[in-house]
Amino acid sequence: MTNPDFATGIGIAGCGRMGAPMLTALRATGFDAKGFDVRPPSDFGALAPHILPLPDFAAQLTTLITVVRDIEQTDDVLFGAQNLIATAPDLTTVIISSTLSPRYVRALRERVPPHITLIDAPMSGAAIAAKEARLSFMLGGDPQDIASHQSLFEVMGAHFHHMGAFGAGMQAKVLNNLLAASNTAMTRLVLDWADQSGIEERALLDLIHTSSGQNWLASGFEEIEFARDGWEADNTIGILTKDVASALDAAPDGADTALPDLIKTQIRALKTRPRKPPSSQ
């Protein structure tokens, strides 16, 4: 059910593979949400009428959800090229849903005026979960602030974890993604080794799903859109290396970072995994 306090004035900055389905989910459940992206509206198909030019987006904005790629783009949205902190006169809430360094996120509180509520709400589940409105949100912020925005999260997701004060959601997300990166690197490695041993991919994935090696990537290998991708700077595998770097940026003082560093190297070395026809035997 739509919360009337947030029926209008909602904007998503960054309408890519995650932001676009999040915008679609909001609109499908009665929120008059709008989007902004550096790409032209013609790139967004049925969403095109709801992707606004920056001045119109800023003028209507009260609750901003950022789903851009990285710290540089987040800085552009908030303070730089788009500068919505200064140019959106009615802005009252900023929800950070990109995966970023927790250190950067916590420092936003000193840069954003105190009358603007800050919530960090990174999400997990890949594009398939965004399209099916079953994302997992890791939430950081004042409990009352999160409760007052819960109706937004509920139409985009299915699992909600309040991790603590502002920044705690992002800390939890980068730790979660560190595990996801390790699962990705190792799952792809064992599939390559299975190829060399003559074991069919589907047979091994079915085994993993019901055995001690079970993990998110292996269980969703056919649904997760990047499962077969090789590393490229601007694809999801590339983003995964950025997420490991974010986890490393927030590592405890004196922590042994050898394993995360190795995982980042292994992810960066991934090559595209082609589909292989099943054996006729």
Sine and cosine of phi, psi and omega as CSV:
sin_phi,cos_phi,sin_psi,cos_psi,sin_omega,cos_omega
0.00,0.00,0.69,-0.72,-0.01,-1.00
-0.95,0.32,0.75,-0.66,0.13,-0.99
-0.98,0.20,0.88,-0.48,-0.08,-1.00
-0.88,0.47,-0.40,0.92,0.02,-1.00
-0.92,0.39,-0.36,0.93,-0.05,-1.00
-0.83,-0.56,0.41,0.91,-0.06,-1.00
-0.93,0.36,-0.47,0.88,-0.01,-1.00
-0.76,-0.65,0.18,-0.98,0.07,-1.00
0.99,0.14,0.13,0.99,0.00,-1.00
-1.00,0.00,0.72,-0.69,0.03,-1.00
-0.70,-0.72,0.66,-0.75,0.09,-1.00
-0.95,-0.32,0.87,-0.50,0.08,-1.00
-0.99,-0.14,0.90,-0.44,-0.06,-1.00
0.97,-0.24,1.00,0.05,-0.10,-0.99
-0.96,-0.28,0.81,0.58,0.03,-1.00
-1.00,0.02,-0.58,-0.81,-0.13,-0.99
-0.91,0.41,-0.40,0.92,0.07,-1.00
-0.98,-0.20,-0.70,0.71,-0.07,-1.00
-0.91,0.43,-0.63,0.78,-0.03,-1.00
-0.89,0.46,-0.76,0.65,0.04,-1.00
-0.92,0.39,-0.47,0.88,0.10,-1.00
-0.91,0.42,-0.67,0.74,0.06,-1.00
-0.89,0.45,-0.68,0.73,0.03,-1.00
-0.87,0.50,-0.69,0.73,-0.01,-1.00
-0.90,0.44,-0.67,0.74,0.03,-1.00
-0.88,0.47,-0.73,0.68,-0.03,-1.00
-0.92,0.39,-0.59,0.81,-0.03,-1.00
-0.92,0.40,-0.36,0.93,-0.04,-1.00
-0.95,-0.31,0.28,0.96,0.17,-0.99
0.97,-0.23,-0.07,1.00,0.05,-1.00
-0.99,0.15,0.74,-0.67,0.04,-1.00
-1.00,0.09,0.89,0.46,-0.07,-1.00
-0.99,0.11,0.51,-0.86,0.03,-1.00
-0.82,-0.57,0.29,-0.96,0.01,-1.00
-0.82,-0.57,0.38,-0.92,0.16,-0.99
-0.71,-0.71,0.65,-0.76,0.05,-1.00
-0.48,-0.88,0.45,-0.89,0.03,-1.00
-0.95,0.30,-0.30,0.95,0.09,-1.00
-0.99,0.16,0.40,-0.92,-0.03,-1.00
-0.94,0.33,0.48,-0.88,0.02,-1.00
-0.82,0.57,-0.49,0.87,-0.02,-1.00
-0.88,0.48,-0.28,0.96,0.03,-1.00
-0.98,0.20,-0.10,1.00,-0.22,-0.97
-0.92,-0.39,0.22,0.98,0.12,-0.99
0.83,0.56,-0.81,-0.58,-0.06,-1.00
-0.90,0.43,-0.36,0.93,0.02,-1.00
-0.99,0.15,-0.18,0.98,-0.13,-0.99
-0.76,0.64,-0.68,0.73,-0.02,-1.00
-0.90,0.43,-0.28,0.96,-0.07,-1.00
-0.97,-0.26,0.08,1.00,0.11,-0.99
-0.99,-0.13,0.93,-0.35,-0.19,-0.98
-0.99,-0.15,0.44,-0.90,0.22,-0.98
-0.88,0.47,0.44,-0.90,-0.10,-0.99
-0.81,0.58,-0.73,0.68,-0.03,-1.00
-0.87,0.50,-0.65,0.76,0.02,-1.00
-0.93,0.36,-0.66,0.75,0.03,-1.00
-0.86,0.51,-0.75,0.66,-0.02,-1.00
-0.90,0.44,-0.64,0.77,-0.08,-1.00
-0.90,0.43,-0.52,0.85,-0.07,-1.00
-1.00,-0.06,-0.12,0.99,-0.28,-0.96
-0.99,0.17,0.78,-0.62,0.20,-0.98
-0.86,-0.50,-0.62,0.78,0.00,-1.00
-0.84,-0.54,0.91,-0.42,-0.04,-1.00
-0.97,-0.23,0.78,-0.62,0.12,-0.99
-0.92,-0.38,0.89,-0.46,0.00,-1.00
-0.99,-0.13,0.78,-0.62,-0.01,-1.00
-0.73,-0.68,0.63,0.77,0.00,-1.00
-1.00,0.06,0.07,-1.00,-0.23,-0.97
-0.95,0.31,-0.71,0.71,-0.24,-0.97
-0.46,-0.89,-0.12,-0.99,-0.03,-1.00
-0.90,0.45,-0.67,0.74,-0.03,-1.00
-0.87,0.50,-0.71,0.71,0.00,-1.00
-0.94,0.34,-0.57,0.82,0.07,-1.00
-0.90,0.44,-0.69,0.73,0.06,-1.00
-0.87,0.49,-0.63,0.78,0.05,-1.00
-0.88,0.47,-0.71,0.71,-0.02,-1.00
-0.89,0.46,-0.70,0.72,-0.13,-0.99
-1.00,0.09,-0.68,0.73,-0.19,-0.98
-0.79,-0.62,-0.33,0.94,-0.18,-0.98
-0.97,-0.24,-0.92,-0.39,-0.13,-0.99
-0.84,0.54,-0.66,0.75,0.03,-1.00
-1.00,-0.04,-0.59,0.80,0.14,-0.99
0.79,0.62,0.74,0.67,-0.08,-1.00
-0.93,0.37,-0.42,0.91,0.06,-1.00
-0.86,0.52,-0.61,0.79,-0.04,-1.00
-1.00,-0.07,-0.43,0.90,-0.17,-0.99
-0.96,-0.28,-0.10,1.00,0.06,-1.00
-0.98,-0.20,0.99,-0.13,-0.19,-0.98
-0.91,0.42,-0.43,0.90,-0.06,-1.00
-0.96,-0.26,0.22,0.98,-0.05,-1.00
-0.91,0.42,0.81,-0.58,-0.01,-1.00
-0.86,-0.51,-0.36,0.93,-0.07,-1.00
-0.61,-0.79,0.69,-0.72,0.15,-0.99
-0.87,-0.50,0.83,-0.55,0.04,-1.00
-0.93,-0.37,0.89,-0.46,-0.04,-1.00
-1.00,-0.05,0.94,-0.33,0.00,-1.00
-0.94,-0.35,-0.05,1.00,0.16,-0.99
-0.95,0.33,0.37,-0.93,0.11,-0.99
-1.00,-0.06,0.90,-0.43,-0.13,-0.99
-0.69,-0.72,0.16,-0.99,0.10,-1.00
-0.88,0.47,0.78,-0.63,0.07,-1.00
-0.85,0.53,-0.52,0.85,0.03,-1.00
-0.89,0.46,-0.70,0.71,0.04,-1.00
-0.87,0.49,-0.72,0.69,-0.06,-1.00
-0.88,0.47,-0.74,0.68,-0.01,-1.00
-0.88,0.48,-0.57,0.82,-0.01,-1.00
-0.94,0.34,-0.29,0.96,0.03,-1.00
-0.87,0.48,-0.49,0.87,-0.05,-1.00
-0.87,0.49,-0.51,0.86,0.03,-1.00
-0.99,0.17,-0.28,0.96,-0.07,-1.00
-0.98,-0.19,-0.36,0.93,-0.03,-1.00
-0.99,-0.17,0.73,-0.68,-0.02,-1.00
-0.79,0.61,0.59,-0.81,-0.12,-0.99
-0.90,0.43,-0.34,0.94,0.00,-1.00
-0.97,0.24,-0.17,0.99,0.03,-1.00
-1.00,-0.10,0.84,-0.53,0.05,-1.00
-0.95,0.33,0.69,-0.73,0.06,-1.00
-0.90,-0.44,0.76,-0.65,0.10,-1.00
-0.74,-0.67,0.75,-0.67,0.17,-0.99
-0.99,-0.16,0.78,-0.63,-0.10,-1.00
-0.62,-0.78,0.85,0.52,0.10,-0.99
-0.90,0.43,0.41,-0.91,-0.09,-1.00
-0.75,-0.66,0.29,-0.96,-0.01,-1.00
-0.71,-0.70,0.45,-0.89,0.06,-1.00
0.70,-0.72,-0.17,0.99,0.00,-1.00
0.94,0.35,0.03,-1.00,-0.10,-0.99
-0.88,0.47,-0.54,0.84,-0.02,-1.00
-0.88,0.47,-0.63,0.77,0.02,-1.00
-0.95,0.31,-0.57,0.83,0.07,-1.00
-0.90,0.44,-0.68,0.74,0.00,-1.00
-0.91,0.41,-0.53,0.85,-0.02,-1.00
-0.99,-0.10,0.13,0.99,0.04,-1.00
0.81,0.59,0.72,0.70,0.03,-1.00
-0.74,-0.68,0.61,0.80,0.05,-1.00
-0.91,0.42,0.40,-0.92,0.18,-0.98
-0.97,-0.23,0.85,-0.53,0.00,-1.00
-0.97,-0.23,0.72,-0.69,0.13,-0.99
-0.96,-0.28,0.92,-0.39,-0.24,-0.97
-0.95,-0.32,0.70,-0.72,0.09,-1.00
-0.77,-0.64,0.73,-0.68,0.00,-1.00
0.48,-0.88,0.00,-1.00,0.04,-1.00
-0.89,0.46,0.73,-0.68,-0.05,-1.00
-0.83,0.56,-0.61,0.79,0.00,-1.00
-0.93,0.37,-0.62,0.78,0.05,-1.00
-0.89,0.45,-0.69,0.73,0.00,-1.00
-0.91,0.42,-0.68,0.73,0.00,-1.00
-0.88,0.48,-0.61,0.79,-0.04,-1.00
-0.96,0.29,-0.29,0.96,0.04,-1.00
-0.95,-0.32,0.14,0.99,-0.09,-1.00
-0.87,0.49,-0.53,0.85,-0.02,-1.00
-0.89,0.46,-0.50,0.87,0.08,-1.00
-0.92,0.38,-0.74,0.67,-0.04,-1.00
-0.89,0.45,-0.58,0.81,-0.11,-0.99
-0.93,0.38,-0.45,0.89,0.01,-1.00
-1.00,0.08,-0.20,0.98,0.03,-1.00
-0.96,-0.27,-0.31,0.95,-0.13,-0.99
-0.66,-0.75,0.06,-1.00,0.00,-1.00
-0.81,-0.59,-0.28,0.96,-0.05,-1.00
-0.73,-0.68,0.71,-0.70,-0.11,-0.99
-0.70,-0.71,0.84,-0.54,-0.08,-1.00
-0.81,-0.59,0.95,-0.31,0.05,-1.00
-0.99,0.12,0.93,-0.38,-0.15,-0.99
-1.00,-0.07,-0.23,0.97,-0.01,-1.00
0.60,-0.80,-0.48,-0.88,-0.05,-1.00
-0.93,0.37,0.15,-0.99,0.00,-1.00
-0.81,0.59,0.78,-0.62,-0.06,-1.00
0.97,-0.24,-0.39,0.92,-0.04,-1.00
-0.94,0.33,-0.55,0.84,0.06,-1.00
-0.89,0.46,-0.65,0.76,0.00,-1.00
-0.94,0.35,-0.61,0.79,0.05,-1.00
-0.87,0.49,-0.70,0.72,0.03,-1.00
-0.90,0.43,-0.62,0.78,-0.04,-1.00
-0.90,0.43,-0.70,0.71,-0.05,-1.00
-0.94,0.35,-0.50,0.87,0.10,-1.00
-0.93,0.37,-0.67,0.74,0.07,-1.00
-0.87,0.49,-0.69,0.73,-0.02,-1.00
-0.95,0.33,-0.44,0.90,0.11,-0.99
-0.89,0.46,-0.66,0.75,0.10,-1.00
-0.91,0.41,-0.67,0.75,0.02,-1.00
-0.88,0.48,-0.63,0.77,0.02,-1.00
-0.91,0.42,-0.66,0.75,0.00,-1.00
-0.91,0.41,-0.65,0.76,0.06,-1.00
-0.89,0.45,-0.64,0.77,0.01,-1.00
-0.89,0.45,-0.76,0.65,-0.02,-1.00
-0.87,0.49,-0.72,0.69,-0.08,-1.00
-0.96,0.27,-0.61,0.80,0.03,-1.00
-0.89,0.46,-0.69,0.72,0.02,-1.00
-0.91,0.42,-0.60,0.80,0.03,-1.00
-0.90,0.43,-0.72,0.69,-0.05,-1.00
-0.94,0.35,-0.50,0.86,0.08,-1.00
-0.92,0.40,-0.64,0.77,0.07,-1.00
-0.90,0.44,-0.68,0.74,0.02,-1.00
-0.91,0.41,-0.59,0.81,0.03,-1.00
-0.90,0.44,-0.62,0.79,0.06,-1.00
-0.83,0.56,-0.70,0.72,-0.03,-1.00
-0.93,0.38,-0.38,0.92,-0.01,-1.00
-1.00,-0.09,-0.03,1.00,0.02,-1.00
0.99,0.14,0.25,0.97,0.04,-1.00
-1.00,0.00,0.77,-0.64,-0.03,-1.00
-0.93,0.36,0.60,-0.80,-0.04,-1.00
-0.83,0.56,-0.78,0.63,-0.07,-1.00
-0.89,0.46,-0.62,0.78,0.01,-1.00
-0.89,0.46,-0.68,0.73,0.00,-1.00
-0.94,0.35,-0.66,0.75,0.02,-1.00
-0.89,0.46,-0.63,0.78,0.05,-1.00
-0.90,0.44,-0.64,0.77,0.05,-1.00
-0.89,0.45,-0.75,0.66,-0.04,-1.00
-0.85,0.52,-0.65,0.76,-0.07,-1.00
-0.87,0.49,-0.48,0.88,-0.05,-1.00
-0.94,-0.35,0.25,0.97,-0.09,-1.00
-0.75,-0.66,-0.09,-1.00,-0.16,-0.99
-0.93,0.37,-0.28,0.96,0.04,-1.00
-1.00,0.05,0.13,0.99,-0.09,-1.00
-0.82,0.58,0.72,-0.70,0.08,-1.00
-0.43,-0.90,0.24,-0.97,-0.13,-0.99
-0.87,0.50,-0.71,0.70,-0.06,-1.00
-0.91,0.41,-0.72,0.70,-0.02,-1.00
-0.90,0.43,-0.66,0.75,-0.04,-1.00
-0.94,0.34,-0.49,0.87,-0.01,-1.00
-0.94,-0.35,0.45,0.89,-0.18,-0.98
-0.84,0.54,-0.58,0.81,-0.03,-1.00
-1.00,0.09,-0.27,0.96,-0.02,-1.00
-0.98,-0.19,-0.49,0.87,-0.04,-1.00
-0.97,0.26,0.87,-0.50,-0.23,-0.97
-0.92,0.40,-0.36,0.93,-0.05,-1.00
-0.96,-0.28,0.15,0.99,-0.15,-0.99
-0.85,0.53,-0.54,0.84,-0.05,-1.00
-0.99,-0.17,-0.01,1.00,-0.13,-0.99
-0.95,0.32,0.49,-0.87,0.25,-0.97
-1.00,-0.01,0.19,-0.98,-0.04,-1.00
-0.95,0.33,0.77,-0.64,0.21,-0.98
-0.66,-0.75,0.50,-0.87,-0.11,-0.99
-0.86,0.51,-0.53,0.85,-0.12,-0.99
-0.94,-0.35,0.22,0.98,0.05,-1.00
-0.97,-0.25,-0.05,-1.00,-0.09,-1.00
-0.92,0.39,-0.58,0.81,0.07,-1.00
-0.89,0.46,-0.64,0.77,0.09,-1.00
-0.88,0.48,-0.66,0.75,0.04,-1.00
-0.89,0.46,-0.56,0.83,0.00,-1.00
-0.89,0.46,-0.60,0.80,0.08,-1.00
-0.91,0.40,-0.57,0.82,0.09,-1.00
-0.89,0.45,-0.63,0.77,0.00,-1.00
-0.92,0.39,-0.62,0.79,0.08,-1.00
-0.90,0.44,-0.65,0.76,0.05,-1.00
-0.88,0.47,-0.59,0.81,0.05,-1.00
-0.91,0.42,-0.65,0.76,0.06,-1.00
-0.90,0.44,-0.67,0.75,0.02,-1.00
-0.90,0.44,-0.59,0.81,0.02,-1.00
-0.89,0.46,-0.49,0.87,-0.03,-1.00
-0.97,-0.24,0.27,0.96,0.00,-1.00
-0.90,0.44,0.56,-0.83,0.05,-1.00
-0.87,0.50,0.48,-0.88,0.05,-1.00
-0.83,0.55,0.76,-0.65,0.04,-1.00
0.99,0.16,0.07,1.00,-0.04,-1.00
-0.92,0.38,0.53,-0.85,0.10,-0.99
-0.99,0.17,0.93,-0.37,-0.06,-1.00
-0.97,-0.24,0.24,0.97,-0.07,-1.00
-0.87,0.49,-0.70,0.71,-0.04,-1.00
-0.93,0.37,-0.74,0.68,0.09,-1.00
-0.86,0.51,-0.61,0.79,0.05,-1.00
-0.88,0.47,-0.66,0.75,0.02,-1.00
-0.91,0.42,-0.66,0.75,0.02,-1.00
-0.87,0.48,-0.69,0.73,0.02,-1.00
-0.87,0.50,-0.66,0.75,0.03,-1.00
-0.90,0.44,-0.68,0.73,-0.01,-1.00
-0.92,0.40,-0.64,0.77,0.04,-1.00
-0.89,0.45,-0.67,0.74,-0.02,-1.00
-0.90,0.43,-0.41,0.91,-0.03,-1.00
-1.00,0.03,-0.04,1.00,-0.05,-1.00
-0.90,0.44,0.66,-0.75,0.10,-1.00
-0.94,-0.34,0.36,-0.93,0.02,-1.00
-0.86,0.52,0.72,-0.69,0.03,-1.00
-0.98,-0.20,0.93,-0.36,-0.03,-1.00
-0.96,0.28,0.39,-0.92,0.14,-0.99
-0.97,0.24,0.65,-0.76,0.03,-1.00
-0.90,-0.44,0.71,-0.70,0.05,-1.00
-0.90,0.44,0.59,-0.81,0.02,-1.00
-0.90,0.44,0.45,-0.89,0.02,-1.00
-0.92,0.40,0.54,-0.84,0.03,-1.00
-0.99,0.13,-0.08,1.00,-0.04,-1.00
-0.96,0.27,0.00,0.00,0.00,0.00
